[in-house]
């Protein structure tokens, strides 16, 4: 399945990377403002849409359980 990830970074070599995971029924784009602030301070940010959320493929509202979420 296709997993959508929005990546935000400032100019130059990043200090490191941060991945922000959303909760159930949400999507990574909700955290764009936070990503902008962190990127301006030198971090590279990844905002994925988990399976079945946002722009990622998968049945909406479906989960095989906690093991799938952790994977």
N, C-alpha and C positions, 0 to 999 in steps of 0.2 A: 504494500500500500504506500501511497505517497504521503510523506510527512512534511508539512510546511513549517519552515523556520525563518523568522525575521531576524536578520543580523544587523547590529548597530555598532559602529566603532568610530572613534575619533581619528584624527590625523596622526600618523607616525606609529611607532612600535607601541603596542598596548602594554599596560602594567601586568595584565593577566586577563583571564576570561571569566565571565559570570553567565550562568544559565538560569533564567527565571522560569519556574514551572507554575502554570496556572492550576486552579482548582477545577472541580467537576462543573461542567456547564459553562466554562469560561473559554478564553483564547489568549494567546500570547500578545496580540495587538493591544490588549487592555493595558499593558505595561510599557508602552512606547515612551511615555513621558519620563518614567523612571530610567529607562534605557538611555534616553537622551542626556539626562543629568549624569549618569555614570560614565557614558562615553565621553562627555566633555571633561571629565576628570581623569581620562586616560584608560578606561576599561573597554574591552570588547564584550558585547552583550549578545546572547542568543535567546530569542523568545519563541520557543517551539509551540505549535498547536498539537496537543496530544491526539492520538487516534480518536476519530469521531468528533473532533472539536474544531472550530474555526475553519481554516482552509485545508485541513488534513482530511484524507479519505478515511472511511470507516463508518460503520453504523452509528448514527447519532444516539447518544445516551446509552451506549452499550459498553460493557466491560466484562472480561472473563474473570475478574476478581483482582485482588491485591497483587498477586504475582505478576500479572500483566502490567499493571500500573508501575510496579517497581522495575520491571524489565525495560 
